[in-house]
Structure formats: structure tokens, C-alpha cells
Amino acid sequence: MKLSAKGRYAVMAVCDLATNTDGRPVSLAEIAERQDISLSYLEQLFAKLRRAGVVKSVRGPGGGYLPARPLKEITIASIVAAVDQTDAAAEKVVPITSQKPVTHDLWEQLGNQVQWFLKRVSVADVLRGEVPGAVGKTANDDPQAQPLAAD
């Protein structure tokens, strides 16, 4: 999984939306001001988030955006995936030789660990400050924690 600036901004914006909704739609202009993110950039991100079913839009006066599902059901991975969709064919690199680089497995497994972690963290977890592995938390605090293989 690729963690781009686009993905990080989308997570920030969705967390801002969730924090400030109070049951009413939140305008992108409000989020843009609070998070210091360009309004046109947010419009692009939220169009993708809406298509992915992460947020829903409310039109008209007082319109804006709301989370499309309960916050505990919106994973950080789903937010990142919504805005970082890329053409899989464009990501394929044709190797010059048939031999894999010696570090290939390292980066592949790191990506798998990041994906595994982000699928288990919801917006609700972030807002409650209950991100597994956060400072002050131990592996025993998270019953779903997957230990990494030891030497």
C-alpha cells in the first residue's frame, strides 16, 4: 500500500469531518480553513471519497458532507484506498532481468504490514486516541495484534 500525501490529507479531512459534524453536514470550506488545505484539493478528494462510499454529500443551503457509515466501520485503509486509486497496469514494472531485487520481499512485506494495520484502525479509533501500538499502549492492549515473526 502506498501512503501518499493525498492519503494523509484525506485521513485528516475525514477525521475533521467526523469531529465537527454534530449530525449536520460540514462544508469543505470549513474543513479547508481548519486544516489549512486548499478547497479545490479537498473537492477532488471528497469526490473520490463519496464514490467510494466513505462520505455522503448533502446538497442545498446548509449542505456539505457527512460520514456515509458509522465511524467504527470506516477504516483508515478505506480512506487511503479511495483517494490513492491508481491504474494497476501503470504500477507494474517490467523487470530488466528475471531476477528479483534482493530487497523485493522486504518492501512487499512492509507494504502488507501497513495494509494489515490500516485495515484494523477505524476513524472512531483515531478520534478516541485508541490507535493500536500508540505510545503508552502495549501489544496486550490490542487483542487483534499480530506479532511479527522473530529471528
C-alpha positions in Angstrom: 0.0 0.0 0.0 1.3 3.4 -1.0 1.0 6.1 1.7 0.9 9.4 -0.2 0.3 13.0 0.9 -3.1 12.6 -0.8 -4.0 9.7 1.5 -2.7 11.6 4.6 -4.7 14.7 3.7 -7.8 12.6 3.1 -7.5 11.0 6.6 -7.0 14.4 8.2 -10.1 15.7 6.4 -12.3 12.8 7.2 -11.3 12.9 10.9 -12.0 16.7 10.9 -15.4 16.0 9.3 -16.2 13.3 11.9 -15.1 15.6 14.8 -17.2 18.6 13.6 -20.4 17.1 12.2 -22.6 17.0 15.3 -25.2 15.4 13.0 -25.1 18.3 10.5 -23.4 18.4 7.1 -19.9 20.0 7.2 -18.8 22.2 4.3 -15.5 21.7 2.7 -14.7 25.4 3.2 -14.9 24.8 7.0 -12.5 21.8 6.7 -10.2 23.7 4.4 -9.9 26.5 6.9 -9.4 24.3 9.9 -6.9 22.0 8.2 -5.2 24.6 6.0 -5.9 22.5 2.9 -6.8 24.0 -0.5 -10.6 23.9 -1.1 -10.1 22.7 -4.7 -7.9 19.9 -3.4 -10.5 18.9 -0.9 -13.2 18.9 -3.6 -11.1 16.4 -5.6 -10.5 14.2 -2.5 -14.1 14.2 -1.4 -15.4 13.4 -4.9 -13.3 10.2 -4.6 -14.4 9.6 -1.0 -18.0 9.9 -2.0 -17.7 7.5 -4.9 -16.0 5.0 -2.5 -18.9 5.3 0.0 -16.8 6.8 2.7 -18.7 10.1 2.9 -22.1 11.3 1.5 -23.0 14.7 0.3 -26.0 16.9 1.2 -27.0 19.5 -1.4 -28.6 22.8 -0.9 -28.3 25.6 1.7 -26.6 24.2 4.8 -25.3 21.3 2.7 -21.9 19.7 2.9 -20.7 16.2 3.8 -21.4 13.6 6.4 -19.7 10.2 7.1 -21.5 7.6 5.0 -21.3 4.9 7.7 -20.7 4.7 11.4 -17.2 5.9 12.2 -16.2 2.5 13.6 -16.9 1.0 10.2 -14.7 3.5 8.2 -11.2 2.2 8.2 -8.1 4.3 7.5 -7.3 1.8 4.7 -10.6 2.5 3.0 -9.9 6.3 3.1 -6.4 5.9 1.7 -7.6 3.4 -1.0 -10.4 5.7 -2.1 -8.0 8.6 -2.9 -4.9 6.7 -4.0 -6.6 4.5 -6.6 -4.1 4.0 -9.4 -4.0 2.1 -12.6 -2.6 -1.3 -11.7 -1.1 -1.7 -15.1 0.8 1.5 -14.7 2.2 0.3 -11.4 3.6 -2.9 -13.0 7.3 -2.6 -13.6 8.7 -5.0 -16.2 12.0 -6.3 -14.7 15.1 -5.9 -16.9 16.2 -9.3 -15.7 14.2 -12.3 -14.4 15.9 -11.9 -11.0 14.1 -10.1 -8.2 16.0 -7.4 -6.4 17.3 -8.8 -3.1 15.1 -6.2 -1.1 11.9 -7.1 -3.0 10.4 -9.3 -0.2 11.3 -6.7 2.4 9.3 -3.9 0.8 6.5 -6.2 -0.2 6.1 -7.4 3.4 6.4 -3.9 4.8 3.5 -2.9 2.5 1.5 -5.9 3.7 2.0 -4.9 7.3 1.0 -1.3 6.7 -2.1 -2.5 4.8 -2.9 -5.0 7.6 -2.6 -2.3 10.3 -4.6 0.4 8.4 -7.5 -2.1 7.8 -7.8 -2.6 11.6 -7.8 1.1 12.6 -11.1 3.0 12.2 -11.8 6.7 12.3 -13.5 6.1 15.6 -10.3 4.6 17.0 -8.3 7.6 15.9 -10.8 10.1 17.4 -10.8 8.2 20.7 -7.0 8.0 20.7 -7.1 4.3 20.7 -4.7 3.5 17.9 -3.0 0.1 18.5 0.6 0.5 19.2 0.4 4.2 20.1 2.7 5.5 22.9 1.5 4.2 26.2 -0.1 1.1 24.7 1.3 -2.3 24.8 0.7 -5.3 22.5 -1.5 -6.8 25.2 -3.9 -3.8 24.8 -4.9 -5.0 21.3 -6.4 -8.5 21.2 -6.1 -8.5 17.4 -2.4 -7.5 17.4 -0.4 -9.7 15.0 3.1 -10.3 16.3 5.9 -10.0 13.8 7.9 -13.2 13.3 11.1 -13.2 15.4 14.5 -14.3 14.2 
